[in-house]
Amino acid sequence: MRIAAAQTLVSSDIAANGSAIRSMITAAAVNGVRVINFCEGALSGYSKFQVKHPDDWRSFDWQKQEAELRAIADLCGDLGIFAVVGGAHRLTESCPPHNSLYIFSDEGALLTRYDKRFLSNSELGGWYSPGTAPVTFDVDGYRFGCAICIESQFPEVFQEYEMLGVDAVLFSSYGIAEYFQIALRAHAGLNCIWIGAATPVQKAAKGPAGIIGPDGQWVTQCAATREPKLVTAVLDRDDPLYDIPLQKARPWRRKARQGKIYREKLVDNPRTEDRSGY
């Protein structure tokens, strides 16, 4: 199954962002992509200067964002493609919104939504509310999870998804700095999963969008330009290139984490407990 990671221009214009997202979805569908993910805040804007209200969300045009979300959903249904789109999610007026990923099915429906759980200090300062749970969804027999930005610095996020049986994590960020890239490659290799990483074009110079294989190596990356781009890769559990991570390492590591293979080999030996001698 083919997936894509997108690199689009994100601005303060919700309608322009929506148009850019739909154009990329169309291009992905032409290339046989089944799932495409976009960056953090791809539709709503992410940074405070983009959403034009440094103190609160009261001036944000929620109706315009909802109209764009519905248009994206309709296009996914028309083209038979899944899309994961970054945007804010409105809560009641007393609470800041979630920093979210909206997941649209190939039938044109809002399938589910992932809310960023690990927020930065600036996000916690009244800008966003944290989410509560991991989210997975299935496409053509492959399972996906979602993560956002600073969550790349929390190994437990990716290990949890491995335990939930995902084949890939769709990672969306407003920038993929080098230390994010290092962490993502480590998470992919340690958990033997694919990671599709999306970012906006204005941050591409510091780390373009790309897809990492379950061996921890980049399969492909966009050019680090300010032009909208996407890259694709094929998910195939039977690919000989990934025989060791998928057929050997991942099953063994799961058993190792459960601990039974070690408990069965424990010995009752006095030299085990004596840590004072050679």
N, C-alpha and C positions, 0 to 999 in steps of 0.2 A: 504494500500500500504506500502511495506517495504522499508525503506531507510537505508543507512549505513554511518557512519563516519569513515574515515581511519586514520591510524597512520603508516606512512611509513618513511624509512630512506631517508633523503635528503642529497645529496653530491654535489661535484663540477662536477661529471660525469653525463652529461645530459642523455646519453644512459642508464646508470645504473638506474637513476631516472625513466626514461620511462619504463624500464623493471619492476621495483618495482611497478609502478602504474598499469601496465597491469596485473601483477600477482594478485594484489588486486582486480581489476575489475573482473577478472575471478572468484576469490573466492566469491565475492559478488553475481555475477550472479548465481552461484551454489546454493547460499542460498536464491534465489528468490528476490533479491534486485532489485528495479527499478531505484533508484537514489543513487549514492555514491559521497561524496565530499572528496576532499583531501586538504592538508594544503596549506598555502601561500607559493608560490615558490616551490611547490612540484616537478615540472619538471625543471625549470630553476636554482633552488637554490634561496635562498632569501638573505642571508647575503653576505657582500662584499668578505669575504674570500672564499666563495663557488664559486662565479662567476669569481674570479681570476683577477679582475681589479679594484683596489681601487679608480681610478680616473675617469674612464669613461667606456662606454659600447662598445667601438670600437672593442675590442678583443673577444666579446661574439660570440659564434657560432650560429647565428640565423638560418642558414640552418639546422643544426643538430636538434635544437629545433623544427623547422617546420616539419621535417621528423618524429620526435617522436610524435608530435601532430597529424599528419595524421595517424600514426600507432594506436594511441589511439582511434581516430575517427573510424577507420576501425573495431577495436575490439568491440567497442560499438555497431556498426551495426551488427556484426556477432552474438553477444550475446544478443542483444535486451535490452540494459541497457543505462541509462543516466549517465554521469559522469561530475563532476565539478572539474577542475584541475587547480591548481595555477601555474602561470608562468609569466614571463615578456612579455610585448607586445611592439614590436618595433614601434617607430615613425620615423619621418625624422631625419637625423643625427644631426640636430641642437637642438633636444629635447630629454631629457631623456625618457625612456620607461614608460609605465603604469605598475603598479603592479596589475595584472589581475587574473581573474578566467575565464577559457575557459569552455564553457558549450556545451557538446556533446550530441546529441540525440540518441535514440535507433535505428535510421536509418543510423547512421554513418556519420552524418553531424555536422558541427559546427553550433550550434543553435544560439548562441549569446555570448557575452563576458561582464563580469562586471569588471570595472576599479575602484580600490580603490579611494574613494573620499577624505576621511580625512587622510592625511599623517602626519607622525611624523616629528619632526624638522630635524632629520637626513635624512629622505627620501626627504624632501624638499630641502636639500642642494645639489641639482644636481643629486640625485640618482634616483628619480622617478618623473613623472609628475602626477598631480591629475586627477582623472576621473570627470565626470560631471553629471551622472544620475543613478538612481536606475535601476535595471534590474529584471524583473520577467519572469518566464516561467512555463508552465503548463504540468503536467504529470498525466494521468489517472484521470482528474478532480480535481487534487490538484495543488495549486499554490505555487511556491517557489520564494524567494528572496535571494540575496547574500550579504554578508558583510565580511570584512577582518580586522583582528587584532585590531588595536587601535580604529576602529569604534565601538568596544564593549563599549567604553566610551562615546558614543554619543547617548542618548536615541531617538533623533529625527530620526535616521536612522531606528530604529525598529518600531517606531510609524508610520513613513511614509509607511513602508511595510505593517503594519496592515491596514492602510487606503487604500492600493492598493489591499487588499483582500487576502494576502498570508496566507497559512496554516502553512508554515515553512520558516525559514531563514537558509540557509546553510552558516555557519560561518567557515572561514578558517584562521588559524593564525600560525605564527611561534612561538608557545608557548602559553599556556593558563594559565597564572599565576592566583593565587587565587583571586585577585581582578577582573580579567577578568571573572572568573567563577561566582563570586558574581553578577557582572553586567549582565551576560548572563542569569542567573536564574531569575533575576529581570525583564529583558526585556521579557522573555518567559511568566512569570506570569502576568505581567502588560498588555501585549498585547494578551495573551491567544493564543500563537503560539508555535509550536515545534521549537527547535533550534538544528541542527546537527553541532557539533564542531569538526573540524579536526586539528591535530597538527603533527609535526614530532616526530619520536621515540626518538631523542636525547633531546627533551624537555618534554617528557612524565612524568618524575619524578616530575616536578613542576605543572603538570596538564595534565592528559591523555585525549585522544579523547573521546567523549561521545555524548549522545543525551538527551536533556532536553524536558520534556513534557509541555503542555500548562498550567499546574498548577505550573510551576516553579521548579519542582523537577527533579532530574536526573532519567531518565528511565534506562539508562545503561551507563557504562564507560569502556574503555579498561583498562587492567592491566598497571600499570606504569612501564613498562619494555622497554628495548631497542630492543625488538623483534617486527617486523611488525605485526600489529593487525588491526582488524576492529570490530565494534559493530553495531548491527542493532536494529531497532524498527519499529513498525507498526503504520502508521498514519491512524487513524479511527475517523472521526468526531462523530460517533455514539457510541463510547466507553463509557459505563456508568461511568467509572472512571473519565472522563473529562466532565461530564454533566454540572457541575457548570461553569467551565471556558469557555466552547465552546457554550453551549446552553443558558446560563443565563448571565454570566459576560460580555462576549465579545459583544453581541448585545446591552446590556444596556450601557456599557461604550462608545460605538460608539455614541449612542443617547445623552449621557451626554456630550461628547466632542462637538457635534454639538450645544448644548446649548438650543434647543427649549423647552425641558422639564422643564427648569428653567425659561426661558423667559415667559412661559405661567403661571407661578406661582408667578411672581413678584407682590409685593404689593406696594400700595401708602400709606405709613404710616410715620408720622413724627418721630416716634421713630427709624425708619430705618436710617435716616440721622443724627440723634443726637447721636454722639459718645462720648459725654462728661459726660453722666449720667449713673446711674445704672439701 
